[in-house]
Amino acid sequence: MKQLTSLSSQARFLALLLLLGGILLSCTTRGKQNKINVVRLELEGQRYDSLHLALFLDEDQRMSIEGQSEDGHNWEFFYPDSLYEQIKYFDFFIQGTPDSVKHHLLFRLVKQDDTLRAISCFFGRSSSHIKARYIETTTRRDVLMLRRGTDEVILGTTIRDLFEISTDDQELISSMKIMTYGYGYYSEEFTHEEMMQRDMDFIRQYPNSRAMISLLAYSRYRRGSKDDFAKLFNLFSEELQQSFYGQKIYRHITRVDTVFKNQMFSAWDTDLPELIVQDSSKFNLILFSASWCGPCMRQIPIVKKIYQNLGDKLIMT
């Protein structure tokens, strides 16, 4: 009887330990899930009644964070850390009523006699602190833009409030360099070899730049071979290689290409299903285009020349 009582006490004690362990594990997990990042912005010479921080995420998702301020000068923006890995870039904007007006904050940073300018940028994890002094406002009218939340192209107005900033946030500094000099982007000013060298030099200087690795992940199907991407990928820190966008690049590099499979899609003019490749005995040129896309418009003369040279040997889809 004494032995049974002893075993029962031990069981209760063990159950209590398991319960306490479960509570501690739950609290730890919940703490990680609920971790909040903050961006702090100190504005000198300009105040706003409201200010928003836009988070541009993977798969073209966008989230708007409303800032908190008591005086219109000192702002705080809070967002869940769980989103951080999927963010491509941030920007500050003033919420306007008309769809045809886009009002943003433009940052200028002078770093070692180098002047950087950017609307879209990236911030360090956990917290980022920016001091900003108002310089001027510029307005441009009759600018082609997309109506908010649609693919409709309209003429609108852009407003830029320029601020001179100071910060120790290396993520912000590296992202402003990307936007100023176009690292990671395709450019007709440079040969492919020159672009590769520029990007490699930049990544060597900023191996922890999340803005750069997210940009490369976004453009992985549009620029360079898998070998080129592997060269760039290997220059990033191990942490970024294991990150959300790092793994996108890794899967792209290691993916085994398969044979093209012809598929049916609805035709744009008749809405009837038709094959992508309509006649395998001819050359088939598949065009991707949009009415608002500048590069798409610039390719039209090239497409016309191809058609003139090949004539009835070519089908364009």
C-alpha positions in Angstrom: 0.0 0.0 0.0 2.9 2.4 0.9 4.5 1.5 -2.5 1.3 2.4 -4.4 1.1 5.7 -2.6 4.8 6.4 -3.4 4.2 5.6 -7.1 1.1 7.8 -7.2 3.0 10.7 -5.7 5.8 10.3 -8.3 3.2 10.2 -11.1 1.6 13.4 -9.9 5.0 15.1 -9.6 6.0 13.9 -13.1 2.6 15.2 -14.5 3.2 18.5 -12.8 6.7 18.8 -14.4 5.2 18.0 -17.8 2.5 20.6 -17.4 5.0 23.3 -16.4 7.3 22.3 -19.3 4.4 22.6 -21.7 3.4 26.0 -20.4 7.0 27.3 -20.7 7.3 25.8 -24.2 4.0 27.4 -25.2 5.1 30.8 -23.8 8.4 30.6 -25.6 6.8 29.6 -29.0 4.1 32.3 -28.6 6.8 34.9 -27.8 8.6 34.0 -31.0 5.4 34.1 -33.0 4.3 37.4 -31.5 7.7 39.2 -31.8 7.2 42.8 -33.1 9.6 44.8 -35.1 9.6 48.6 -35.1 10.7 51.4 -37.4 11.2 54.8 -35.7 11.2 57.9 -37.8 12.1 61.4 -36.4 11.0 64.2 -38.8 12.5 67.7 -38.6 10.9 70.6 -40.5 7.7 68.7 -41.5 4.8 67.2 -39.8 2.0 64.9 -40.9 -1.5 64.1 -39.5 -1.1 60.5 -40.7 1.7 58.5 -42.2 1.8 54.9 -43.4 4.5 52.3 -44.0 4.0 50.0 -46.9 5.4 46.4 -46.8 5.8 44.8 -50.2 5.7 41.0 -49.7 6.3 37.9 -51.8 3.7 37.1 -54.5 3.0 40.8 -55.0 1.2 41.1 -51.7 1.1 44.5 -50.0 0.4 45.5 -46.4 -0.1 49.0 -45.0 1.0 49.8 -41.5 -0.5 53.0 -40.0 2.1 55.0 -38.0 1.7 56.1 -34.4 2.6 59.6 -33.4 1.6 62.2 -30.8 3.1 65.3 -32.4 3.3 64.5 -36.2 7.1 64.5 -36.1 8.1 61.4 -34.2 6.6 58.2 -35.7 6.6 54.6 -34.8 5.6 51.7 -37.1 5.0 48.2 -35.7 4.8 45.0 -37.7 5.1 41.3 -36.9 8.5 39.8 -37.2 6.9 36.8 -38.9 6.5 38.9 -42.0 10.1 40.0 -42.2 11.5 37.1 -44.2 9.0 37.7 -47.0 9.4 41.5 -47.3 10.9 42.7 -50.6 11.0 46.4 -49.7 9.3 49.1 -47.7 8.3 52.7 -48.4 6.6 55.5 -46.5 3.5 57.2 -48.0 0.7 59.7 -47.1 -2.7 58.2 -47.5 -4.6 60.2 -50.1 -8.2 59.9 -51.2 -7.8 60.1 -55.0 -6.4 57.1 -56.8 -4.6 59.4 -59.2 -2.3 61.0 -56.5 0.6 59.1 -55.0 2.4 60.9 -52.1 5.6 59.4 -50.8 8.6 60.2 -48.7 11.9 60.3 -50.6 15.2 59.8 -48.6 18.6 61.3 -49.4 21.7 60.0 -47.6 25.2 61.4 -48.0 27.7 58.7 -47.1 31.4 59.3 -47.6 30.8 61.9 -50.4 28.3 59.5 -52.0 24.7 60.8 -52.4 22.1 58.1 -52.2 18.4 58.6 -53.0 15.5 56.2 -52.7 11.8 55.9 -52.0 11.8 52.1 -51.7 14.2 50.7 -49.1 14.8 48.0 -46.6 15.2 48.1 -42.8 17.1 46.0 -40.3 15.4 43.4 -38.3 13.9 44.1 -34.8 14.3 47.9 -34.9 15.5 50.7 -37.2 15.9 54.4 -36.2 16.0 57.2 -38.9 16.5 60.9 -38.3 15.2 62.9 -41.2 15.4 66.7 -42.0 12.9 68.1 -44.6 14.4 69.6 -47.7 11.7 70.2 -50.3 8.6 68.8 -52.1 8.4 68.1 -55.8 5.3 67.4 -57.8 5.0 65.7 -61.2 1.7 65.7 -63.1 0.4 63.6 -66.1 2.4 60.6 -64.9 1.4 57.1 -66.1 0.4 54.9 -63.1 -1.8 52.1 -62.1 -5.1 52.8 -60.4 -4.8 51.5 -56.9 -5.7 47.8 -56.6 -6.2 47.4 -60.4 -4.3 46.9 -63.7 -5.9 50.1 -65.2 -3.4 52.6 -66.5 -4.3 56.2 -65.7 -2.7 59.7 -65.7 -1.9 60.9 -62.2 0.2 63.0 -60.0 3.2 62.0 -57.9 4.3 64.0 -54.9 7.7 63.5 -53.3 8.7 65.0 -49.9 12.5 64.9 -49.8 14.3 64.3 -46.5 18.0 64.3 -45.7 18.5 61.3 -43.3 21.1 59.9 -40.9 21.1 56.3 -39.7 23.3 53.4 -38.6 21.0 50.8 -40.2 23.3 48.9 -42.7 20.2 47.3 -44.3 18.8 50.7 -45.1 22.2 52.0 -46.4 22.7 49.0 -48.6 19.2 49.1 -50.0 19.6 52.8 -50.9 22.8 52.0 -52.8 20.8 49.4 -54.7 18.1 51.8 -55.7 20.6 54.6 -56.5 22.9 52.6 -58.7 20.7 49.7 -59.8 22.6 46.8 -58.4 20.7 43.6 -59.1 18.6 45.2 -61.9 18.9 44.6 -65.6 20.4 47.6 -67.4 21.1 48.4 -71.0 24.0 50.6 -69.9 26.2 47.6 -69.0 27.1 44.4 -70.7 26.1 41.2 -68.9 29.7 40.6 -67.7 29.8 44.2 -66.3 26.5 43.7 -64.5 27.7 40.5 -63.0 30.9 42.1 -61.7 29.0 45.0 -60.3 26.6 42.7 -58.4 29.4 40.5 -57.1 31.4 43.5 -55.8 28.3 44.8 -54.1 27.4 41.5 -52.4 31.1 41.1 -51.2 30.7 44.5 -49.5 27.1 43.7 -48.2 26.9 39.9 -47.8 23.9 40.4 -45.4 21.8 42.6 -47.7 18.3 41.3 -47.6 17.2 43.9 -50.1 19.7 42.4 -52.6 18.9 38.8 -52.1 15.1 39.5 -52.3 15.7 41.5 -55.5 17.7 38.6 -57.1 15.1 36.1 -56.1 12.4 38.2 -57.7 14.4 38.5 -61.0 15.7 34.9 -61.1 13.8 34.0 -64.3 14.6 37.2 -66.1 18.3 37.6 -65.8 21.3 35.4 -66.1 21.9 31.7 -66.2 21.8 29.3 -63.2 25.6 29.4 -63.1 25.5 33.1 -62.8 23.0 33.0 -59.9 25.1 30.3 -58.2 28.1 32.7 -58.3 26.0 35.5 -56.7 24.3 33.2 -54.2 27.6 31.8 -52.9 28.7 35.3 -51.9 25.9 35.9 -49.5 26.2 35.0 -45.8 25.1 31.6 -44.7 22.2 33.2 -42.8 20.9 34.8 -46.0 21.4 31.6 -48.0 19.1 29.9 -45.6 16.5 32.8 -45.6 13.2 32.8 -47.4 14.5 34.4 -50.6 17.8 32.6 -50.3 16.0 29.3 -50.6 14.0 30.6 -53.6 17.3 31.2 -55.4 18.7 27.9 -54.2 15.7 25.9 -55.5 16.0 27.8 -58.8 19.7 26.9 -59.1 19.2 23.2 -58.2 15.9 22.7 -60.1 16.1 20.1 -62.9 14.6 21.6 -66.1 11.9 19.5 -67.7 10.7 19.3 -71.3 8.2 22.0 -72.2 4.6 20.8 -72.0 2.1 22.4 -74.4 -0.9 23.7 -72.6 -4.3 25.2 -73.4 -5.2 28.8 -72.4 -8.0 31.2 -73.3 -7.3 33.5 -76.2 -7.3 37.2 -75.4 -9.7 38.2 -78.2 -12.1 35.2 -78.4 -11.9 33.8 -74.9 -11.8 30.3 -76.5 -9.2 27.8 -75.4 -6.1 27.3 -77.7 -2.7 25.7 -77.4 0.3 27.9 -76.6 2.3 26.3 -79.5 -0.3 26.2 -82.3 1.9 24.7 -85.1 5.1 22.7 -84.2 6.3 22.8 -87.9 6.9 26.6 -87.6 8.8 28.9 -85.2 6.6 29.8 -82.3 7.3 33.1 -80.5 5.5 33.5 -77.2 5.2 37.1 -76.1 4.5 38.4 -72.6 3.2 41.9 -72.5 1.1 44.5 -70.7 -0.2 47.9 -71.7 1.6 49.7 -68.8 4.9 47.9 -69.3 7.6 50.2 -70.8 10.0 47.4 -71.8 7.1 45.6 -73.5 6.4 48.7 -75.6 10.1 49.0 -76.5 10.1 45.5 -77.8 7.4 46.1 -80.4 9.8 47.3 -83.2 12.0 44.3 -82.6 9.0 41.9 -82.8 7.9 43.6 -86.1 11.4 43.1 -87.5 11.4 39.4 -86.5 8.0 39.0 -88.2 9.2 40.7 -91.4 12.3 38.5 -91.6 10.5 35.2 -90.9 7.0 35.9 -92.4 4.8 32.8 -92.7 7.5 30.6 -91.0 6.6 32.2 -87.6 3.6 32.1 -85.3 3.3 34.7 -82.6 1.3 33.9 -79.5 
